[in-house]
Amino acid sequence: MSRTIKTGLDYFPLDTALDEKFEMIEAEHGLIGFAIIIKLFQEIYKNGYCCNFDKRRKLLFCKRNGVDINNLNVIINSAIEWNMFAGDIYNKYGILTSTGIQKQFLKITERRKEVIINKEIWLINNNEINENIIFINGHINSINTNTGTQSKSKVKLKEIKDKEKIKHIVTEFYNYQHSVFSDLVKIDDKKINKGIEIIDKLIRIDNFKLDKITEVLQFIVHDDFWGKQVLSLNGLRNKSKTNENIKFVNALLASKSNKQSSVTDYNKLQAERFLKNEKE
């Protein structure tokens, strides 16, 4: 049975000195406006970081809190005007959320083992969020339902950050090679994307860690021999005619021995024994 991952919050902080946005709501709509915003925040945080506020939910909200639906809509529109809620998300999906709400949600849930986030309505840059985040491409209508264990559509934040790191490493490699071999090395999106694909395969298929790959690429660009041998990342996984190792493995062996000639002294079996330790 799939386990249920908690999505909502049991509490949210309310500062003693609220910012100007609350003052503007109170200036326009009095204490009723202020109270409605707090009640909306309760609805949002009860569900997590957002709330699907469709007609049905509005009517129930009005019944429970004794407010006219027209007044509710006016207050919500004012809150959007003063950037308390994200207007584009509300207008497109009928969902109440904001960058501030999402940041508060992240702060409160930072110790949870897993936190599920719908990518469609997420407003915060990936670099600002926690390692426990799981992104999903879920259906918007399921926002207010409790989300259990997700299928293949979930993407852990770590994977996203790794991809960004790989892109940075590939870009830095080509920038350096271009600075040395400007006539031979040209940089474009196609070459960068192909390089990302090669590094990804070194990780997934060949079982090398990203830190080890980075270390070898640094060796390559600073070595007189290997810098000329690897002007492009495209051939890193091609087998050598000399010893049947892929080019990346030969560069790794050379980086450990610091001798270009010693690469040919490694046969396939010796290389496999050595690499077993390098991958662990």
Helices and strands as residue ranges (DSSP letters): H 20-47, E 51-52, H 55-65, H 69-81, H 87-93, E 95-96, H 99-108, E 115-118, G 119-121, G 126-128, E 133-136, G 140-142, E 155-156, H 157-180, H 189-204, H 210-222, H 224-229, G 233-235, H 247-257, G 261-265, H 268-279
